[in-house]
Amino acid sequence: MFKHDVFESLSTLPSFGAYLGLSLGLTALFLLLYTLVTPYNEIRLIRQGQAAPALSLGGALLGFVIPLTAVVRSCVSPLDLLVWGMIALVIQLLAFLIVRLLIPGLVVGITEGKTSHGIFLGVVSVAMGLLNGACITP
């Protein structure tokens, strides 16, 4: 009986692999596009020990992954995951652009290491991700 249950559970391993691989690919694409959209080099600034870009990039990453997990839980196919994942990606990029417009000194603040700017952008990104994830209905 136990062996049957294990093999039955493992029968979904290909789907798990497909969803995990696609999710990781979408996350990598998001990070690439996000770092291209921002006019500063987060990775370089983070390597220099600056907290502001780490907070903003970390918040953006969470803000993207939150709706992505909602999609994985409710999607019916890898195509659903791809479509809704791309929608989540675009919304997260738009969130950065909107915050940048609302706070003109945001970019300079982050590059100068002003943690308040990084925290605010990170929190807005997570909040947008939570809203986005709650609204996704594939």
Rosetta blueprint (number, residue, H / E / L):
1 M L
2 F H
3 K H
4 H H
5 D H
6 V H
7 F H
8 E H
9 S H
10 L H
11 S L
12 T L
13 L H
14 P H
15 S H
16 F H
17 G H
18 A H
19 Y H
20 L H
21 G H
22 L H
23 S H
24 L H
25 G H
26 L H
27 T H
28 A H
29 L H
30 F H
31 L H
32 L H
33 L H
34 Y H
35 T H
36 L H
37 V H
38 T L
39 P L
40 Y L
41 N L
42 E H
43 I H
44 R H
45 L H
46 I H
47 R H
48 Q L
49 G L
50 Q L
51 A H
52 A H
53 P H
54 A H
55 L H
56 S H
57 L H
58 G H
59 G H
60 A H
61 L H
62 L H
63 G H
64 F H
65 V H
66 I H
67 P H
68 L H
69 T H
70 A H
71 V H
72 V H
73 R H
74 S H
75 C L
76 V L
77 S L
78 P H
79 L H
80 D H
81 L H
82 L H
83 V H
84 W H
85 G H
86 M H
87 I H
88 A H
89 L H
90 V H
91 I H
92 Q H
93 L H
94 L H
95 A H
96 F H
97 L H
98 I H
99 V H
100 R H
101 L H
102 L H
103 I L
104 P L
105 G L
106 L H
107 V H
108 V H
109 G H
110 I H
111 T H
112 E L
113 G L
114 K L
115 T H
116 S H
117 H H
118 G H
119 I H
120 F H
121 L H
122 G H
123 V H
124 V H
125 S H
126 V H
127 A H
128 M H
129 G H
130 L H
131 L H
132 N H
133 G H
134 A H
135 C H
136 I L
137 T L
138 P L
